[in-house]
Amino acid sequence: MSSGAGSPDATPRDVIIVGSGPAGLTAAIYTARASLQPLVIEGEPSSTSDQPGGQLMLTTDVENYPGFPDGVLGPDLMASFRAQAERFGAEFLTAKATKIDFGEQPFSVWVGDVRYRSRTVIVSTGAQSLLLELPNEERLIGHGVSTCATCDGFFFRGQEIAVVGGGDSALEEATFLTRFAAKVYVVHRRDELRASKIMQDRAFANERIEFLWNRQVVEILGDERLEGVMLEDTQTKQRSPLDISGLFIAIGHRPNTDLFADWLDRKPNGYLVTEAGSARTNIEGVFACGDVQDDYYRQAVTAAGSGCQAAIDAERWLEAHGH
């Protein structure tokens, strides 16, 4: 980072990007190429809700990103995005933004006690995996409970495990986990899936996957390590144990918008509100892109596209205001 970048009286930057992932990194590429020297506060590796590179760091093969006919690993794709942004002059701070002030120009973003000032801010903090909110759940994450098949699938070679959920993410995780596990149960509270037809067809054709319909996990068993789960039939309320050594939770996501709650308009589900066809928020000079504002598409390619929008919107805003 440049000397004095963290000083409260330092010359304000043109652009600060809070968060990374395909949206934030695309915004970094575009603003860096426009010689705006963006600072990307990319998150911290120890944070499940604010990880550098976003959710694709926890994703297996990405088969639907244009330009990769044989697919690409999520972490590899994000590493390429980041290297491209660095090539054009983007600066990266591997830390978590802890406070913001959008009340006056230039805006302020804090990392701990250090303040960074900028004329524009692009918010790309993404979303995080939802949990079941059951006793033992968080305590047993890393000890049999996981939200990341890519990270932890290898450890369950030859074992019986379960995935909770019924969307594309759940079936992608289940299919990937069959590379390692002897058996993968998909636990779904209804009798039909939300996932796309191609993902359903793959899962139904996989002999290692078994669907447990109209079931929900009501108890996670084990003290030091997962020893199984208790399932409840959503129709009869009858309970039965499932003897598994791994539980992967894929039930949806929550946008990481708490940091901006006092400043930026949010939808009832917590996602940031942006003007139709743009990345503009309710505050002039603040833009949002990616999964933090997209509660419908939530794809890497649409996130990247919205990152491009945010960058161009920020560049034009700066130009219009004489910067």
C-alpha positions in Angstrom: 0.0 0.0 0.0 1.1 3.6 -0.6 2.7 5.5 2.2 0.2 7.3 4.4 -2.8 5.5 2.9 -4.2 4.8 6.4 -3.7 8.3 7.8 -6.8 10.3 8.7 -5.4 13.3 6.9 -4.2 11.4 3.8 -5.3 12.6 0.4 -8.6 10.9 -0.3 -8.7 8.1 -2.9 -11.0 8.0 -5.8 -12.3 4.5 -5.2 -12.5 2.1 -2.3 -14.0 -1.3 -2.9 -15.3 -3.1 0.2 -15.4 -6.8 -0.4 -14.1 -9.0 -3.3 -15.5 -11.9 -5.2 -16.3 -11.7 -8.9 -18.2 -8.4 -8.4 -15.6 -6.6 -6.3 -12.7 -7.9 -8.3 -14.3 -7.0 -11.7 -14.9 -3.5 -10.3 -11.2 -3.4 -9.3 -10.1 -4.4 -12.8 -12.2 -1.7 -14.5 -11.4 1.1 -12.0 -7.7 0.2 -12.1 -7.7 0.3 -15.9 -9.3 3.7 -15.6 -6.2 4.8 -13.5 -8.4 5.3 -10.4 -6.0 3.3 -8.2 -8.7 1.5 -6.2 -8.1 0.1 -2.8 -9.8 -3.2 -2.3 -10.6 -4.1 1.3 -11.0 -7.7 0.5 -12.0 -9.4 3.8 -10.1 -11.7 6.0 -9.4 -15.5 5.6 -10.6 -16.3 9.1 -14.1 -14.9 8.5 -16.8 -17.2 7.1 -18.9 -14.1 6.2 -16.2 -11.9 4.7 -13.7 -14.2 3.0 -11.4 -12.8 0.3 -12.7 -14.0 -3.1 -16.2 -14.5 -1.9 -18.3 -17.6 -2.1 -16.4 -18.9 -5.2 -13.5 -19.7 -2.8 -15.8 -22.3 -1.4 -17.0 -23.6 -4.7 -16.1 -26.7 -6.7 -16.0 -26.9 -10.5 -17.5 -23.8 -12.1 -18.9 -25.1 -15.4 -21.1 -22.1 -16.5 -18.6 -19.3 -16.5 -18.0 -18.2 -20.1 -14.5 -19.0 -21.5 -13.9 -22.2 -19.7 -15.3 -25.1 -21.7 -13.8 -27.7 -19.4 -14.8 -25.8 -16.2 -12.6 -24.1 -13.7 -12.2 -24.3 -9.9 -13.7 -21.4 -8.1 -10.5 -20.5 -6.2 -8.5 -20.6 -9.4 -11.0 -18.3 -11.2 -10.9 -15.8 -8.3 -7.0 -15.9 -8.2 -7.1 -14.9 -11.9 -9.5 -12.1 -11.3 -7.3 -10.8 -8.5 -4.0 -11.0 -10.5 -5.6 -9.2 -13.4 -6.7 -6.3 -11.0 -3.3 -6.2 -9.5 -1.7 -6.0 -13.0 -3.6 -2.8 -13.6 -2.6 -1.2 -10.3 -5.3 -2.2 -7.8 -4.1 -2.3 -4.2 -5.4 -4.9 -1.8 -5.8 -4.9 2.0 -6.5 -8.3 3.4 -8.7 -7.2 6.3 -12.3 -6.6 7.2 -13.9 -3.2 7.1 -15.2 -2.5 10.6 -17.0 0.9 10.3 -18.1 3.3 7.6 -19.3 6.9 7.5 -21.2 7.9 4.4 -22.4 11.2 6.0 -20.0 13.5 4.3 -17.5 13.7 1.4 -15.0 12.2 1.3 -16.5 9.0 2.7 -14.6 7.1 5.5 -14.0 3.4 5.8 -12.3 2.0 8.9 -10.3 -1.1 9.3 -9.9 -1.3 13.1 -8.6 2.1 14.2 -7.3 3.0 10.7 -9.4 5.3 8.5 -9.3 5.3 4.7 -11.1 8.1 2.8 -12.5 8.0 -0.6 -14.7 10.0 -2.9 -16.6 6.9 -4.0 -17.2 3.5 -2.4 -18.2 0.3 -4.1 -19.9 -2.3 -1.8 -19.4 -5.9 -2.9 -19.5 -7.7 0.5 -21.5 -10.6 -0.9 -23.6 -13.1 1.1 -22.9 -15.9 3.5 -24.2 -19.4 4.0 -27.3 -19.8 6.2 -27.1 -22.3 9.1 -29.7 -24.5 10.7 -29.4 -22.7 14.0 -29.4 -25.9 16.0 -27.4 -26.6 19.2 -24.0 -28.1 18.5 -24.0 -26.8 14.9 -21.4 -24.0 15.1 -19.4 -25.9 17.7 -19.1 -28.9 15.4 -18.2 -26.9 12.2 -14.9 -28.4 11.2 -15.7 -31.5 13.2 -18.1 -33.2 10.9 -20.3 -30.2 10.1 -19.5 -28.1 7.1 -20.8 -25.5 4.6 -18.1 -26.2 2.1 -17.8 -29.4 0.1 -14.6 -28.2 -1.6 -12.9 -27.5 1.6 -13.9 -30.7 3.5 -15.1 -33.4 1.1 -11.7 -35.1 1.0 -11.9 -35.9 4.7 -15.0 -38.1 4.2 -13.6 -40.6 1.8 -15.6 -43.9 2.0 -18.0 -42.5 4.6 -21.7 -41.9 4.7 -22.7 -38.2 4.8 -25.7 -35.9 4.2 -26.4 -32.6 2.5 -29.3 -30.4 3.7 -31.0 -28.4 1.0 -32.9 -28.6 -2.3 -31.4 -25.9 -4.6 -28.6 -26.0 -7.1 -25.9 -25.4 -4.4 -27.1 -28.4 -2.4 -27.1 -30.8 -5.5 -23.8 -29.4 -6.7 -22.3 -30.2 -3.2 -24.0 -33.6 -3.1 -22.7 -34.6 -6.6 -19.2 -33.4 -5.8 -19.1 -35.3 -2.5 -19.8 -38.6 -4.3 -16.2 -38.4 -5.5 -15.2 -39.2 -1.9 -18.2 -40.5 0.1 -19.6 -44.0 -0.2 -23.1 -42.6 0.3 -24.6 -39.1 0.2 -28.1 -38.5 1.6 -29.9 -35.3 0.4 -32.2 -34.2 3.2 -35.0 -32.0 1.9 -38.1 -30.7 3.8 -40.4 -31.0 0.8 -41.1 -33.6 -1.9 -39.7 -31.6 -4.8 -36.5 -29.7 -5.5 -35.9 -26.0 -6.3 -32.8 -26.9 -8.3 -32.4 -26.6 -12.1 -33.4 -29.6 -14.2 -29.8 -30.3 -15.3 -28.7 -30.5 -11.6 -31.6 -32.6 -10.7 -31.0 -35.0 -13.6 -27.4 -35.4 -12.6 -28.2 -36.1 -8.9 -31.0 -38.5 -9.7 -28.7 -40.5 -12.0 -26.0 -40.7 -9.4 -26.2 -44.1 -7.7 -24.4 -42.8 -4.6 -27.1 -40.2 -3.9 -30.2 -41.0 -1.9 -33.0 -38.5 -1.4 -34.8 -38.3 2.0 -38.0 -36.4 1.1 -40.1 -34.4 3.6 -37.4 -34.6 6.2 -35.6 -31.9 8.3 -32.7 -32.1 10.7 -33.9 -31.2 14.2 -30.9 -32.3 16.2 -27.2 -32.6 15.6 -25.6 -35.4 17.6 -22.1 -35.6 19.0 -19.9 -33.9 21.6 -16.4 -33.6 20.2 -17.4 -34.7 16.7 -20.5 -35.3 14.6 -22.0 -38.7 15.4 -25.2 -38.4 13.4 -28.4 -36.4 13.2 -32.0 -36.7 14.2 -34.5 -36.3 11.4 -38.1 -35.3 11.6 -40.8 -36.2 9.0 -42.3 -32.8 8.1 -45.7 -34.5 7.6 -46.0 -37.1 10.3 -43.6 -35.5 12.8 -42.1 -38.9 13.4 -38.4 -38.8 14.3 -35.6 -41.1 13.3 -31.8 -41.1 13.6 -29.5 -41.0 10.6 -26.1 -42.4 11.2 -23.6 -40.2 9.3 -20.2 -38.8 9.9 -20.5 -35.7 7.8 -23.2 -33.0 7.5 -23.0 -30.4 4.7 -25.5 -27.4 5.0 -26.6 -25.8 1.8 -29.9 -24.0 2.6 -29.3 -20.5 1.3 -27.5 -17.3 1.9 -27.8 -14.0 3.9 -26.4 -10.8 2.4 -23.5 -9.2 4.4 -25.1 -5.8 4.8 -25.0 -5.2 8.6 -22.1 -2.7 8.2 -24.2 -0.5 6.0 -27.6 -0.8 7.7 -27.6 2.8 9.1 -26.7 4.3 5.7 -28.0 2.3 2.7 -31.5 1.3 1.8 -32.2 -2.5 2.1 -35.0 -4.8 0.9 -37.0 -6.7 3.5 -34.7 -9.7 3.0 -31.6 -7.6 3.8 -30.2 -7.1 0.3 -29.1 -3.6 -0.7 -31.4 -1.6 -3.0 -29.9 -0.3 -6.2 -31.5 1.8 -8.9 -32.8 -0.3 -11.8 -30.2 -0.8 -14.5 -27.4 0.7 -12.4 -25.3 0.1 -9.3 -26.3 3.4 -7.6 -27.6 3.2 -4.1 -29.6 5.9 -2.2 -26.3 7.8 -1.4 -24.6 9.7 -4.1 -21.2 8.2 -4.8 -21.9 4.9 -3.1 -22.5 1.9 -5.4 -23.3 -1.8 -4.8 -22.7 -4.9 -6.9 -22.8 -8.7 -6.7 -24.6 -10.9 -4.3 -25.0 -8.1 -1.7 -27.7 -6.6 -3.9 -28.7 -9.5 -6.2 -31.3 -11.7 -4.5 -32.5 -13.2 -7.8 -29.7 -14.4 -10.2 -26.8 -14.9 -7.7 -24.4 -16.2 -10.4 -20.7 -15.5 -10.8 -21.2 -14.1 -14.3 -24.0 -11.7 -13.3 -21.9 -10.6 -10.3 -19.0 -9.8 -12.5 -21.3 -7.9 -14.8 -22.7 -5.8 -11.9 -19.1 -5.2 -10.8 -18.4 -3.7 -14.3 -21.6 -1.5 -13.9 -20.4 -0.3 -10.5 -17.0 0.6 -11.8 -18.3 2.5 -14.8 -21.0 4.3 -12.6 -18.2 5.3 -10.1 -15.9 6.5 -12.9 -18.7 8.6 -14.5 -19.8 10.0 -11.1 -16.2 11.1 -10.4 -15.9 12.7 -13.8 -19.3 14.5 -13.4 -18.1 15.9 -10.0 -14.8 17.2 -11.4 -12.4 14.5 -10.2 
